[in-house]
Amino acid sequence: MTEPTLPAVFLSHGAPPLVDDTRWVHELQTWSTALPRPQAILVVSAHWEGAPLTIGSTATGTPLTYDFGGFPQRFYDVTYPAPGAPDLADTVAALMPDSEPVAHNPGRGLDHGAYVPLTVMYPEAQIPVLQISLPSLDPARLIALGQRLRPLRDEGVMIIGSGFTTHGLPFLSEFVPDATPPGWSVDFDAWASEMLAARNIDALIDFRNKAPGMPFAHPTVEHLAPLFVTLGAATRIDDVPDQVIDGFWMGLSKRSFQLR
């Protein structure tokens, strides 16, 4: 039986306390229920930069990467024993050109940009998951990476870029889920929504210069970088994303979308 073509997803992943936010949990659960069930999931997270492109653990049971600090112990006790995806890792490596070598880090488990949203969307942890690194922060290179990965969608693989539509943590005045979003977050979010709806890829690539709210919205750019992998994995360059989740959490934009 032919597998359905899975969407390419960009999600704003949230810190570990995402699981305590009733509204956001409901939004992610509703989204995942409406999606075709993946045969496997490939995640590119803002929390793993590594060049050349590096493939993480392919073994079931590899411990998670708790890449955060200062949280209650219960967040370090979370497990997500999803099956490994060695065949998917081989396919990803085969899709990369000879000019771009591929590395392997078999001890690198899923980080919170990968497992936190997955514990909400697919809590049974039965779908094989593979994480790869961000080999660059250059939007054009990341779009090209997404284009290389795009055939995986026809094989039942969901490609997830996991970042945050705004991530100006140093400029937040309070850290509570219902904090009033600062102007720079609101302005960047509205601009991103408009550019996505218009499929204005050139403007999105040049967000450092074109987007209002910069550099406050992204004082470092790794949390927007996965968005470009998702854009590249679209079926067609002019596909318009379905913006599934919007709103703010701790003042940050949690805008998330899918491309079919």
C-alpha positions as CSV (number, residue, x, y, z in Angstrom):
1,M,0.0,0.0,0.0
2,T,1.3,3.4,-0.9
3,E,2.1,5.6,2.1
4,P,0.4,9.0,2.2
5,T,2.6,12.0,1.6
6,L,3.3,13.5,5.0
7,P,3.3,17.2,5.6
8,A,6.4,19.2,6.4
9,V,5.9,20.9,9.8
10,F,7.4,23.9,11.5
11,L,6.5,24.1,15.2
12,S,7.4,26.4,18.0
13,H,8.5,23.9,20.5
14,G,8.4,25.5,23.9
15,A,10.6,24.9,26.9
16,P,9.9,21.8,29.1
17,P,7.0,23.6,30.9
18,L,5.0,23.5,27.6
19,V,3.4,20.3,29.0
20,D,1.9,22.4,31.8
21,D,0.1,24.8,29.4
22,T,-3.4,23.4,28.9
23,R,-4.2,25.5,25.8
24,W,-0.9,24.7,24.0
25,V,-1.1,21.0,24.8
26,H,-4.7,21.0,23.4
27,E,-3.5,22.8,20.2
28,L,-0.7,20.3,19.6
29,Q,-2.9,17.3,20.3
30,T,-5.6,18.5,18.0
31,W,-3.0,19.2,15.3
32,S,-1.4,15.7,15.6
33,T,-4.8,14.0,15.5
34,A,-5.7,15.8,12.2
35,L,-2.4,14.7,10.6
36,P,-1.8,11.5,8.8
37,R,0.0,9.1,11.1
38,P,3.8,9.1,10.2
39,Q,5.7,5.9,9.6
40,A,8.7,7.8,11.0
41,I,9.6,11.4,12.1
42,L,12.7,13.4,11.2
43,V,13.4,16.4,13.4
44,V,15.8,19.3,12.9
45,S,15.9,21.2,16.2
46,A,17.2,24.7,17.1
47,H,19.1,23.1,19.9
48,W,21.5,21.1,17.8
49,E,23.9,23.0,15.6
50,G,26.6,20.9,14.0
51,A,28.6,20.9,10.8
52,P,28.8,18.8,8.8
53,L,25.3,17.6,9.0
54,T,25.3,15.0,11.8
55,I,22.9,12.1,12.4
56,G,22.0,11.4,16.0
57,S,21.3,8.1,17.7
58,T,19.6,5.4,15.6
59,A,19.3,3.0,18.6
60,T,16.1,2.5,20.7
61,G,16.7,3.5,24.3
62,T,19.3,6.2,23.9
63,P,18.9,8.6,26.8
64,L,17.4,12.0,26.0
65,T,19.5,15.1,25.9
66,Y,18.4,17.4,28.8
67,D,19.8,20.6,27.3
68,F,18.4,23.0,29.8
69,G,18.9,24.0,33.4
70,G,17.2,25.4,36.4
71,F,13.9,23.5,36.1
72,P,12.3,21.2,38.7
73,Q,13.6,17.6,38.8
74,R,10.4,16.2,37.2
75,F,11.5,17.7,33.8
76,Y,14.7,15.7,34.0
77,D,12.9,12.5,34.8
78,V,10.9,12.6,31.5
79,T,11.6,9.7,29.1
80,Y,10.6,9.3,25.5
81,P,11.7,5.8,24.4
82,A,10.7,6.1,20.7
83,P,12.1,3.4,18.4
84,G,15.3,4.2,16.6
85,A,15.3,4.8,12.8
86,P,18.5,3.3,11.3
87,D,16.9,2.8,7.9
88,L,15.8,6.5,7.8
89,A,19.3,7.5,8.8
90,D,20.8,5.6,5.9
91,T,18.3,7.2,3.5
92,V,19.1,10.7,4.8
93,A,22.8,10.1,4.3
94,A,22.1,8.9,0.8
95,L,20.2,12.0,-0.1
96,M,23.1,14.3,0.7
97,P,25.5,15.2,-2.2
98,D,29.1,14.1,-2.1
99,S,30.1,17.7,-1.6
100,E,28.5,17.7,1.8
101,P,29.8,15.0,4.1
102,V,27.6,13.4,6.8
103,A,28.8,12.7,10.3
104,H,27.3,10.4,13.0
105,N,26.9,10.8,16.7
106,P,25.4,7.6,18.0
107,G,25.3,8.8,21.6
108,R,23.3,11.9,20.9
109,G,19.7,11.4,22.0
110,L,16.7,13.6,21.3
111,D,16.9,17.1,22.7
112,H,14.0,19.1,24.2
113,G,13.3,20.7,20.8
114,A,12.4,17.2,19.6
115,Y,11.0,15.2,22.5
116,V,9.0,17.9,24.4
117,P,6.4,18.5,21.6
118,L,6.5,14.8,20.6
119,T,5.5,13.8,24.2
120,V,2.3,15.8,23.6
121,M,1.7,15.0,19.9
122,Y,2.6,11.2,20.0
123,P,2.8,10.3,23.7
124,E,2.8,6.6,23.1
125,A,6.4,6.9,21.7
126,Q,5.8,4.2,19.1
127,I,6.8,6.1,16.0
128,P,10.6,5.9,15.1
129,V,12.3,9.3,15.5
130,L,15.6,10.5,14.0
131,Q,17.2,13.8,14.8
132,I,19.8,15.5,12.6
133,S,21.8,18.6,13.3
134,L,21.5,22.1,11.8
135,P,24.6,22.1,9.5
136,S,24.3,25.9,8.9
137,L,22.3,28.9,10.0
138,D,22.2,30.3,6.4
139,P,18.6,30.3,5.3
140,A,19.4,29.5,1.6
141,R,21.5,26.5,2.6
142,L,18.8,25.2,4.9
143,I,16.1,25.6,2.2
144,A,18.4,23.5,0.0
145,L,18.6,20.9,2.7
146,G,14.8,20.8,3.0
147,Q,14.6,20.3,-0.8
148,R,17.0,17.3,-0.5
149,L,14.9,15.8,2.3
150,R,11.6,16.4,0.6
151,P,11.3,12.8,-1.0
152,L,11.1,11.4,2.5
153,R,7.6,12.8,2.8
154,D,6.4,10.4,0.0
155,E,7.7,7.5,2.2
156,G,5.6,8.3,5.2
157,V,8.2,10.4,7.0
158,M,7.1,13.6,8.7
159,I,9.8,16.3,8.5
160,I,9.7,18.6,11.5
161,G,11.6,21.9,11.9
162,S,11.4,22.7,15.6
163,G,12.2,26.2,16.6
164,F,10.4,29.3,17.8
165,T,8.9,32.1,15.7
166,T,10.3,34.7,18.2
167,H,12.9,33.9,20.8
168,G,14.1,37.1,22.4
169,L,14.6,35.6,25.8
170,P,17.1,38.3,27.0
171,F,14.5,41.0,26.3
172,L,11.6,39.5,28.2
173,S,10.5,41.3,31.4
174,E,8.6,38.4,32.9
175,F,8.6,34.7,32.5
176,V,5.0,33.5,32.9
177,P,2.9,31.7,30.2
178,D,0.3,34.5,29.9
179,A,2.8,37.4,29.8
180,T,1.8,40.3,27.6
181,P,3.9,39.9,24.4
182,P,6.4,42.8,23.9
183,G,6.0,44.9,20.8
184,W,9.0,43.4,19.0
185,S,7.4,39.9,19.3
186,V,4.0,41.0,18.1
187,D,5.5,42.9,15.2
188,F,7.8,40.1,14.1
189,D,5.0,37.5,14.4
190,A,2.6,39.6,12.3
191,W,5.3,40.1,9.6
192,A,6.1,36.4,9.6
193,S,2.4,35.5,9.2
194,E,2.1,37.9,6.3
195,M,5.2,36.7,4.5
196,L,4.3,33.1,5.0
197,A,0.8,33.7,3.6
198,A,2.3,35.6,0.6
199,R,5.0,32.8,0.3
200,N,7.5,35.6,0.1
201,I,10.6,33.5,0.5
202,D,13.1,36.2,-0.4
203,A,11.8,38.4,2.4
204,L,11.9,35.6,4.9
205,I,15.5,34.7,3.9
206,D,16.4,38.4,4.6
207,F,14.5,38.5,7.9
208,R,17.5,40.1,9.6
209,N,17.1,43.2,7.5
210,K,13.4,43.0,6.5
211,A,11.5,42.0,9.6
212,P,10.3,44.5,12.2
213,G,11.3,43.6,15.8
214,M,14.8,42.6,14.9
215,P,17.2,42.0,16.5
216,F,15.1,41.7,19.6
217,A,12.9,38.9,18.2
218,H,16.0,36.8,17.3
219,P,19.2,38.1,19.0
220,T,20.6,34.8,17.9
221,V,19.0,33.1,14.9
222,E,19.1,29.4,15.6
223,H,15.4,29.3,16.6
224,L,14.2,30.5,13.3
225,A,16.6,28.4,11.3
226,P,14.5,25.2,11.3
227,L,11.7,27.1,9.6
228,F,13.8,27.2,6.4
229,V,14.3,23.5,6.3
230,T,10.5,23.1,6.5
231,L,10.0,25.7,3.7
232,G,12.5,23.8,1.5
233,A,10.7,20.5,2.1
234,A,7.5,21.9,0.5
235,T,6.1,20.1,-2.5
236,R,6.3,23.3,-4.6
237,I,8.1,26.6,-3.9
238,D,4.8,28.5,-4.1
239,D,2.9,26.3,-1.7
240,V,1.2,28.4,1.0
241,P,1.5,27.1,4.6
242,D,-1.4,26.2,6.7
243,Q,-0.7,28.3,9.8
244,V,-2.2,25.9,12.4
245,I,-1.2,27.5,15.7
246,D,-0.7,31.2,16.6
247,G,-0.7,33.3,19.8
248,F,2.0,33.8,22.4
249,W,3.6,32.0,25.3
250,M,5.7,33.9,27.8
251,G,5.5,36.7,25.3
252,L,7.1,34.6,22.5
253,S,5.3,33.8,19.2
254,K,4.3,30.1,19.0
255,R,3.2,30.4,15.4
256,S,3.4,27.0,13.8
257,F,2.5,25.7,10.3
258,Q,2.4,22.8,7.9
259,L,3.1,22.5,4.2
260,R,1.5,19.7,2.1
